[in-house]
Amino acid sequence: MVGLVFAGLVVAAMAVRVLLTRASVAPWIMIDELIYSEFAKSIADGGGWMNREQPAPFLSLYPALISPAWLADSMETTFSIAKAINAVLMTLAAVPVFLWARRLVPVAHAFAAALLVLLLAAFVLTGVLMTENAFFPAFLLALYAFAVALERPTILRQGLALGAVAVALGMRYQALVLLGILPTAIVLRAVLELLEERPPRRRLRFLARELARFWPLLGALGGGAIGYVLLKLVQGQSLESGLSAYGGVVRVSYVADEVFRWTVLHFAQLALVVAVAPFSALLLLLLLAPRRSFVLNAAERAFLAVAAPAVLLIVVQAGFFASRFALRIVERNMFHVAPVFFLALMLWLARGAPRPILATALAVGTPLALIGYLAKESPVDLSILSDAFSLVPVLELGDEVGIDWRWRVVALGAALLLALFALAPARILPFVLVPAVAAGLLSMSVVTYQRLTAHSELVRGVPVVGDEVSWVDRALGRDARVGFLFTPSVDPQALWQTEFWNRSIGPVFNLGLREPGHLPETFTTVDPGTGELVPVPGLPTAAGSADADYILTPRTHSIRGTIAAQRGPWTVFLVDPPLRLAETTDGIGSDGWMGADASYTNFAATDGTGRVGVRLSRFAWLGEDVPGRIRVRIGELGVDSTGAASIRRVTDTKTGVIHSGGEETFLFDTPQSAFRVEIHIEPTFSPSDFGFDDPRELGAVVTFQFFTA
């Protein structure tokens, strides 16, 4: 009966989470989500582990789990199915927690532990395509398997523990930390057994006998380590090569002071993640464990033996990573141990909530001090949105009560919870403390969910194409071969969102700076005489890039060919080979404003004269007038000494002055060849000089229009 009730709770939680994921309308942890979606798409298409149609190193089994979603006809449906799979996977984390709790506490306490897990703010990740959705239940399953094996170390249980490690490693390389947790837990369990037995003599023999019971596990770990080293020696590769794309984390050097600082900050964040009282409960249990009066049974010893190293090593791991790579709190790398604290809270309550004065003072004072340190560092800005979900409510509090008061409100809430923990009568403590912790977790989850689903709406709108984000697929079909021209004026998020929502988008042609994330792409340069896009010697060229029949470009660039589709600031051209630019602009922002200089180059005007119109406007600026002197030159296209496009011979020059709220228009006859227009405005103005936030130096909003004769 208990199993059926719990199964009903899990299914109901899954259903609720599936419904909640509908509000997350776009992937917003980029480029991670794009990478996993590329893998999932390739697996669904039968291509294996491919990223942008290129072979890529293995990262996780997670893309295989969500790949059935890519069998759907539309990306809207695909994204919905993938999020539903996430909801099922992550909710399953409650299962090992409940099973573990049943070995420690009465059934009501076990239900409460599972419920607290389901209230974590990190469940907002069900709305994004991240490995945490699969790693969370796999990691907890491994910890549970460790505890079961430590409780009674049969060969079967030890084998299952190793199998659970393999499953977790398949989901995320971070699971390597389990290979440190397991032997540490075995040693700690032996120490706890020694403390319970308290033999007057032969303590070393007792410890050796206890450790020997785990010879299959320890032998497998040692043999696996030796085998791995020998394999890498035979292959002639470094040891970190087995970490694939994550090998860099062990190749760099770390600064001890920074690692310590970030580790302390992550412990503080973890106290916030679990609503402080469970943090105190685990700390108090660890302080009580060595006491002669506090007798632990086998299941409780196994729990503490696993819990202590799991929390310590996960947080230290997160501290190392943050100190060198993230430079911010990465809750995503450690929330997996939060259920351990909920189990500790339930165990402490089931044991009658013992509260010796000194130990309780330390257990209560530690999280308060940590939160005080967190407040002093105050690592709260928009960067937390993708990494530290339990800080999102703190960010929101700044809007409600002011930046100076937000941490005071947090500290007050923590103090009230810890006052209940330390002072409430034991007979009523479960009925007031558990609901209070649940309320704290729920409030953090609600605020985080609201902010991040709103953030997903903003990210979805980055390409500025309206609701029909899969417009390329709908216009050309999902099987079309469409390349993407990535230029310095394109927001990388616009590329990633367009690529995610349109399965027809294939190779990326990079015409400028390297795309963040180092995804497969073809680096190109423009032949300044013909406009042809040619690969840059010595830089990567993505296989299959020559197969693109269409090219998607921003409005600053057009391609020789026929317009096949248009949407917002984007145009898809059916390419007239070879791939050549027809016209391009430089020096113009995404909102149309130029600075001091801008240019327009037309590579296609080779069939006779035409006319080009140049319109300069300051209609959008009604502030103080800063008259700008204009010089516009037109001439035959040439190449300067650096190999860049330039005017070879000036055929006409016009001047003027532009004022606040004004407009200037110029019309030129074009040469009978490829030509270039160059604009210079002096002086420019900065809105920031007049009380606005925009710090740019602006000249005018510029548009060009070419007319054939």
N, C-alpha and C positions, 0 to 999 in steps of 0.2 A: 504493500500500500504506500509506504514511504517513497519507494522508487517511482511509482506512478505519479504521485503528487509532485515530486521533484521534476520528473520528465515534463509534466504539464507546465511547471514554472519555466523551464528552459525553452519549451516551444513557444510559450506566450512571450517570453523575452525576445526570442528570435523574431517573432511577428512584429513586435513593437519596433525593434531596431530596423527591420526591413522598411517599415513605414517611415521612420525618421530619416533614413538615408535618402529618401526622395527629395528632401530639401537641399541636399548637396548636389548642385547642378553642374559642377565642372571639377575636373582634377585641379588641385591647387598646390600640391607639393611637387614642384617641378625642379629638376627633370626626372626625378625618381619615378613618378607615375607614368611618364611617357615611356621610359625604358621598360618597365614591367608590362605596359600595354603592348609595346612592340613585340616582346617575347611571347605574350599570350596570343597576339594576332598571328605570329609566325607558327606557333604550335597548332593553332586551330586550322591554319591553312596547310599543315603538313610539312612545314619548312624547318622544324626543329628550333634550336636556340639561335635565333637571328635577330639582330637589331638594325632597323632600317635596311633589311634584306642582306645584311652582312653578318658572317659568322662572328659570334661574340662569346666571351668567357661565361661560364655558368655562374649565376649569382644566387638563385633560389628556386625551389620547386613551386613557390607561390604562383608564378605565372601559369604553370600547368593546371593549378587548381581552379583558376578563374577563366582559363582558355575556352571552356564551353560557351561562355557568354559571347565570344566572337563568331559563333555560328549563326547569330541573329542577323537579320537583314539590315537593321539600322544601328548606328552608333548610340543613339538615344536608348534603344532597347538593350544594347550590349552593356552600356554603362550601368543601367538599372539592374541587370542580372548580376553583373560583377559585384555591385554593392550588396545585393542580396546574399551572394555567396560569402562576402565579407562578414555580414551580420551573423550568418550561421556559424562560420568558423570562430569568430571572436567570442560569441556567446557560449560556445562549447568550453571555454575556459572555466566556466562555473562547475563543470563536471568533475575534473580532478580535484578542485577545491572542496566540493561537497564530499567526495569519497574520502579525501584526506581528513576532513573535519569529522566524519563519522567514526574514524579511528581514535579521535581525541576527545570529542565532546558529545553531549546529548543531541538528539535529532533537531530540536528547535534551534540550538546554537549553530548546527551545521547549515540549516536553512538560512540563518541570519548571515553567516559568513559568505555563502554563495550570493545572497542578495546584495551585500555590500560590494562584491566584485562587479556585479552588473551595473552598479551606479557610478563606476569610475568615469571621470571626464575623458579618459583616453579612448572610450568607445566612440568618440567622434571620428576616429580613424576608420570606422566601418564605411564612411562616406568617401574614402579615397583608396586608391589602388596601391597599398603599401604592404610590405611583407609582415609588418607587425600583426596584421589580422590573422595570419597563420602561425606566426611565431609565439604569440601570447599563449594559446592553448598548448602548443607543443612544449614550450618551456615549462609550464606548470605541470604538464604530464611527466616531464623528466624529473622535476623536483619531487613529485608524489612517488614516482618509481624509486627514487633514491631513498625516500623515507621508508617505504615498504621493505626495500632490501636491507636497510640498516636495522629495521625492527626485527626481522628474522632472515638472516642472510643465506637463504638457500641458493643453490646454483641457478635454478630457474629464475628467481627474483633478481639475481645479479645480472643474468643475461637480459632480462626485460629492461633493467635499468640502462644497460649499454644500448639496447635497441631504441629506448626513448631518446638517448643522446643523439643517435643517428638521425632520428626523425627531426629533432630540433635543428641539427646541423643542416639538414636538407632545406629547412625554411630560411635559415639566416646564419651567416658565418659567426655572428655574435655568440652563438651557442657554444663556441670553443671555450667560453668561460665555464661551462659545465664540467670540462675536463679538469678544471682547478677546484670547482666546488665539490666534486665527488670525493677525491682523496682527502680533502680537508675535512669533509663531513665524516668520513670513516675514522679519521684520527680523533676528531672531537667527540664522536660517539663513544670511542674507546675510553676517552678521558671521563666522560659522564658515567660510563659503566663503572669505572674505577672509583669515582666519587660515591656511587651508590653502594658498591661492595665494601669499600674502605678496608681492604685487607691490611693488616699491620705490617706485613712483609711481602717481599717478592712482587713489588708493584711493576717493575719492568717486565717480569715474566708474565704478569697478568695482561699488561698492555700488548705484549708480543702475541699472546694467545688470542686476544680479541682481534688484533689486526690480521692474524693468520686466517681467521674465518672468512676473510674477503680476498683470499688468494686468487680466485677466478677473475674478479674485477680488477684488482691491482695488477695481476699478471697480464690481463688483456690491455690495460692502459699502457703498461710499460712496454709490452711487446709491440703494440701499435705505434708508440713513439719511436722505438728502435727501427721498426720496419719503414716508417715514413722517412727517417733520416737516411737509411740505406737506399731507399728509392730515389731520393733527391740526389744522392751522391752518384748513383748509376746514371741518372738523367743528366747530370752535370748542371743542375739548377740550384738556386739558392733555396733555403728552407722556407722563406716567405712566399715563394712562387705558388705554393699550394693555396694561398689566400686569394688568388686571382686578383681582381681589381682592388682588393683591400690590403694588398701587400704593403702599401705605403705606410700603414699605421705602425709597422714594426721597423721600418727603414729609417724613420726620422728620429731625432733626439728630442728628449723632453726635459723641461726645467722643473726641478723638484718642487720649488716654491709654488709655481703655477699649478702643478698637478695637485698639490695639497690644497691650495685655495679652491680650485674647481671641485675637488672631491668634497670638501666641506659644504660648498654651495649646493651640491647635488644631494647630500644628506639632508640639508635644510629643505630643499625642494621636495624630497621624498616625504618628509614630515607633513608638508602641505598637501601632497597628493592624497595621503591616507586620512586626512583630517585629524592629525596630531595624536589623538587618544590611542589609536592602535599602535602608533610608533612608541608611545610610552609603555604600552602593554608588553611589547616584545622586549624592550629594554629591561623592564622590571622582571620578566621571566628569566632573562639571562643573568640578572643580578641575584635572583633567588636560587637558581639551579645549583650552585655549589653548597648551599646551606644544608646541614644535616637534617634540619626540621622540615625541609621541603623535598619530600620524596617524589621522584618521577617514575612513572612506569615506562615500559619499553617504547611504546608509541610516542610518548612525550619526549623521551630522550632522543629518539630518532628525529622528531620534528625540530627540536632546538639545534641538533647537530647539522641539519640541512639548512635551517633558516639563517643561522648566523653567517656562515660563509657565503650563502647565496646573496644576502643583502650586501655584505661587505665587498665582495668581489665585483658584483654588478655596478655598485656605486663607484668603486675605484676605477673600473673600466670606463665608465662614463666620464669620470674626472680626467683621465688620461686623454680621451678623445676630445673633450671640450677644450682642454688646455692648449692643444696644438692645431686642431682642425676647425671645430665649430665656433669656439670663442663665445659660446653662450650655453645656457643650460639646455641639455638634451634629454628631456623627460622621456622622449620616445625610446631612448636606449636603456631605460631602467624601470619603467612603470610595471614591467612584468613581475617584479617581486612584491608589488603592493598586496596581493592576496595573502602573502605570508604574514603580514601585519594583521590582517583581519582574522586569520586563524589564531594568531597569538592573543588577540583581544578576546575571542571566544573561549580559548583555553584558560586564560586568566580569570574570566568571569565564571567559568564552570568550576574552577578550583576555589571558588568563594571569594575572589578578588582580594587576595592578601596584599596588605599595604604597610609593610614596615616603614617607619618614619624616614630613615636616611635613604633607603633604596628608592622609596616613592619620591622623595624630594629630588633625587638625581634623575629619576625617570621622567618627572614632570619638568624639571628645570632645563634638561638638555634640549628638547624640541623648542622651548621658548627662546633659549639662547641662540639656537640655530636660525629660527625665524627672524630674530633680531639682527643676526649677521646678514641674512638674506635681504632684509629691509635696508641695511646700511649699504650693501652693494647695489641694491635696487636694479637688477638686470631686467627691466620691464620696458620693452619697446615692441615695435611691430614684428621684429624677428622671432618673437616667441610664438607667433601664430602657427608655425609649422613644427615646433619642437617642444614647447613647454605649455601644455594645455591648461594645467592648473594655475598658471600665472595669468591666463586670459581674464579671469574675474578680477584680478588685481589691476590689470590694465583698464578694465571697464570701471572699476571703482574710482580711478583717477578722474573720469568724466563726471561721476556723480558727486563725490565729496572733495575732489581736488587732490593733486599729486601729493601734497604734504600730509594729507590725512589718510590716504589709502592704506598704508602699512599699519597705521594705528588701528584702523578698523579690523584688519586681518589679525593683528596681535590681540585685540580685544576678543574676537571670536575664538582664537586659539586658547586664550586664558580661560574663557568660560567653559570650554570643553574639558580642559585639564582640571578645572576646579571640580567639575562633576566627577572626573576620574579619581581625584584624590580625596574628595570630601563627602560625596553622596553615600548614604547608608548602603551597606552591601546588599540588603534585602530588596532594595528598589533599584539598585545600580543598573542591572540589565535592562530595566524598563525605561530608564531615562537616558543612559549613555548611548546605547545602540541606536535608538531613534535620533538622538542628537548627531551622532556620527553620520547616520544615513542622510539626515537633512543637510549636513554640511557637504557631503559628496554630491547629493542631488542638486543643490544650489550651484555648485561649481560646474556640474555637467550641463545644467540648463543654460547658464551664461555662456559657457564655452561653445555649446551647440549653436546658440543664436548668433554669436559673433562669427563663427567659422562658416556657417551656412551662408550668412550674408557676404562673407569674404569670397566664397565660391561664386556667388552671383557677379561680383565685381570682376573676378578673374575670367569668367565666361565671356564677359563683354569686352575684354582687351582687344580682340581683333576687330571690334566695331562692325559686326555683320548682323546684328539683330538676333532674333530667336533661332533662325535657321543656320545653326553653326555647321551643319553638314552640307552646306550649299554646293561645294565642289562635287561631292559624290552624287548629289541629286541632279546636277547639271550634266555631268559627264559619265556617271556610272562608277561604282566602286572599283571596277576592274580597269579603269583608265590608268595610264601611266603619266602622272603629273609630277613634275619637278617643282621645287620651291626655290626662288631666288632670294637668298638671305643677304640683305645689304645693311650697312651701318645704321640706316634710318629705321630698321625694323626692330621693334621690341621683341626680344627672344621669346617672351611669353606668348606673343601673337603667333609666332611660328609654331610653338609647341601646342597651343590650343587648336590651331588650324590643322596641324598634323594629326592630333589625337582624334578629332571629330570627323576627319575625312580619310578613309582607308585608301583612297586613290592617290594620296600624296606619297611620293616615294623618295627619290634622291633629293638631297639638299645641295644647292650650288652656293657656296659661300663667296660673296664678293666684298670682302672687308675683313673685320676682326674675327678671330676664332669664336665660334658659337660656344657659350658656356656649357660645360658638361662633357666636351670632347666626344660627342656622338659622331658616327660615320658621316662624312660629308666630302664634297669635292671642292677644293679651293681653286677659285678661278680669278683671272684678271681680264681686263678689257683691252683688246687691241685698240689703241687710241686712234688708229687710222680707219679701221673698218667696223669697230664695235663688236667684233667677234669675241665671245667668251672662251678663253683657252685655259687649260689647267696650269696651275703655278708649278714650275719644275721643283721637285724636291719636297712638295707638300702632298698630303694624302689625296687620293682620287678614289671615290667610292665606286666599286664595281657596279655595273648596270646603269650608271648615270647617263650613258649615251643612249639608253633605250627610252628616255622620256619623250613622249609625243607632245606633251603640253608643258607650259611653264606658268606657274603662279607668281606674279610679281606685285610689289607695292606700286603706288601711283607715281613714285619718283622714277620708275624705269618701265620702258615698254620694249617689247621684243618684235623682231621681224617675223611677221606671220599674221594670222587672222584671230580676232578676238572671239573666244569660245564661250566665255562667261565673265560676268562682272558682279561684284558685291561690295558695297561700301568702298573702302580705299584699295580694293584688290581687283586685279584683272588676270584672267587665264587666257593665254595665247596658244593657239595651235601653231607649233613652230614650223617655220620655213627654213629647213636646215641649210647651212650649219647654224648653231645657236648664236644669234647676234642681237645686240641691242639695236633698237630703232631710235630711241631717244632716252635721255637720262637727265636728271637734275641733281645738283649738289649744293650743300649749304643751306638746305631748307628743312626745318623741323617738321614733326608729324602734324602739327597744327597749322602749317603753312607759313610760319614766320621765318624770315631769314635774319642773319646777323648783319655783319658789315659786307659780306661777300656771298654771292650765289651765282650759279651758272646753269645754263641749259645747253645740252649738246645733242644735235640731230645727226645721226649717222646715215639715215635713209634718204635724205633729200639730195638725190643725185640725178634726178630726171628733169631738171629745169628749175627755174626760179619759183619762189613762192613768197609768202609773207608770214612773219611771226609777230604775234602781239605779246607785249609784256605789260602786265597790270600790277602796279604797286599800290598797296592800300594800308592806311592806318585807321580804318573805320572802327576797328576793335579797340583803339586806344583813344580815350577821350580825356586823358589826364593832361598834365602840363605839356605845352608844346615844346618840343625839341626839334627844330627844323633840320631835316636831313638832306644834304646835298647828294643828288643822284647822278651817277655816270653809268650809261649802258652802252656797251660796245658789241658789235657783231662782226664776224669775219669767218674766213675759211678755216676749217678744222686742221690743226697741225699737232705736232708733238714737240714738247720742250726738251731741254737737255737732260731732264730727269726721267724722260719717258712718259710723262703725264700729258693728258690732252690740254691743248692750248689754242689760242687764235694765231694762225700762221700769218694771215694778212687781214688787217682790219678794213672792213668795207663801209662801216658807218658808225658814228658815235652820236649819242644824244644825251642831254643833261636836263636836270630839273630839280625841284625842291619839294619835299613832301612834309606835310604838317599833321598835327594831331587831328584825327577824324577825317583826314583828307585822302585823296587818291590821285595817282599819276598814271597815265597810259601812254605807251610808246608802240609805234608800228614800224616794222622794218621790212624792206625787200631783202630776200635771202640770196646768198651766192648760189651759183649753179653747181654746187657740190655740197658735201657734208659741211656743216657749219656749227659755230659755237657762239652763244650769247653770254656775256659776263656783266654782272651788276655789282657796283660798289656804292655803298651809302655811308656818308660821314657827316656828322657824328651819329652814332647809335644812341639809344637810351636804355636804361634798365628800370623796369617797374619797381624793383626793390628800393630805388632811390626815392620813390614817392609813396612809400608805405605799403607796397604790395609784396607778396611772397616770392614772386618770380624773379630770380637773380640774373636771368639771361640778359645779354646785350642785344637789343632788337633793332632791326632796320625797318622792315615792312613785311606785310603778307604779300607774297609774290605768286603769280600764276603766269604760265606761258601757254600760248595757243598757236599751232602751226597750221597754215592754210596753203594748199597747193594752188599753183596758178591756173 
